[in-house]
Amino acid sequence: MLNKQEKRKLYCGGCEDNFYNGNNSYGIKECWNLESAKVVMKKEVHIDQVPPWKQKPIKTLSCYHRRRYVYVGPNQEY
């Protein structure tokens, strides 16, 4: 099981909420999702991509999200 520092280092880069992991001028040091986040497998699907979604799932945090992408189960194609 990863600690918060390992999760942040390995999986938070590129997430919209990584701003809250000390990457701001407001003094906010940690994203509110980090402590309870689990490492999961899911597919990253661009909002313009039409099914079927055949890409391989990625290992990421349960809370991870990027602008213009949605995240679906690792076996979901539609």
N, C-alpha and C positions, 0 to 999 in steps of 0.2 A: 504494500500500500504506500502510495506517495504522500509526502508531506506537502504543505501548501507551497513552499518554496520550489520544490521539484515540479509540481503541477504548473506553477506560474512559468517556470523556465522552459518546460517542454511543450506546453499546450496553449498558452495564452496569447502568443504572438499572432497577430492578424485578427484577433477577436475585437469587435467594437468596444467591448467593456474593458479591454486591457488598459484603456485610458485611466481607469480607476485603480490600477496597480502601481500607483506612484508616478504615472506618466502624465501628470497634470500640474498646474500651478495652484491648485486649491488645497493642497495638503492632504488629499485623500490617498491613503497608502495601500488600501486593499479592496479589491472588488468584493461586493457582498455575496457573490455566488461561489467564490473560491473555496471556502471551507467545506461546503456540502457537495461540491462538484465531484462527479464520478468519471472515471475514464471509461469510455464506451466506444463502440464501433457504429458509425452511421455514414450514410451517403450524403455528400454535399452536392446539391442540385441547384444550378443557376436558374433564376426565375424565368428565363427565356428558353430553357431546355425543354423540349417536348419528350414525353415518354416514348419508348421505355428507357428507363435510366439504367444503363448497363455498366456504369463506372464502378470501380472497386470501392468498398467502404473504407473509411479512414478511421484511425484511432484518434479520438479527441475527447474533450471534456463534454459532459452532458449539457452544460450551459453555453458552449461555444456558439457564436453566430457572427456572420459577416454580412455586410450590406449586399443586397440583391441575391442572396442565397437562402435556400431552405434546407432543412436537414430531415432526412427520413430514415426509417429502419434499414439495417444493412442488407436485407433481402428484398426490399420493396423496389418494384420496377414501374409501378403506376400509381 
